[in-house]
Amino acid sequence: MPKYLVQASYTAEGAKGLLAEGGSGRKEAVQRVVGSCGGTLESMYFAYGDDDLYIVVDFPDHLSMAAIAMTVRASGALRSRAIPLLTVEEVDEAAKRTVDFRPPGS
């Protein structure tokens, strides 16, 4: 199953919702939305700085992540980015593939 690291920053409206619901309320909401597309929430952390939230999720396919990302972003409550995560084994497999590439100027 594809795994993603999602980094998110709340807008002012989203931060108001977080203050009203607390972290537990938002975790429940994240579990519900992720589960609605067949995914699972692996971990969820709040932070402060450039990003307010870090979550790791598994989905059955890339389209499930895309559907959730579009829906959540359309709410205007947060800005987010999803970063695909690769296992060590996937990197090993990728490293064995032949790529026809010529660097610029060579």
HELIX and SHEET records of a PDB file:
HELIX    1   1 ALA A   12  SER A   36  1                                  25    
HELIX    2   2 HIS A   62  ALA A   74  1                                  13    
HELIX    3   3 VAL A   88  ALA A   95  1                                   8    
SHEET    1   A 4 THR A  40  PHE A  46  0                                        
SHEET    2   A 4 LEU A  53  ASP A  58 -1                                        
SHEET    3   A 4 LYS A   3  TYR A  10 -1                                        
SHEET    4   A 4 LEU A  78  LEU A  85 -1                                        
END                                                                             
